[in-house]
C-alpha cells in the first residue's frame, strides 16, 4: 500500500495534468468561438445582401434559347 507522500505526489501530478488539459481546452474553445463569430458575421452580411436583392425585385434572366440553336 502506497504511503501518504506517494499518494499526495500522484494526486498533485493528476491535478497538474488536469489543469493543463483544462487550459488547452479553454484556448481551443476561445479559438472556436472566434470562428463562430466570424461565420455569424458573414452569414449576417449574406442575409442582408440577399434581402436587399430580393427587395430590388431582381427578376431571373429571361429563358432564351442558347446561341447555337
Secondary structure, DSSP 8 states (H G I E B T S, - for coil): ---HHHHHHHHHHHHHHHHHHHHHHHHHHHHHHHHHHHHHHHHHHHHHHHHHHHHTT---------TT-
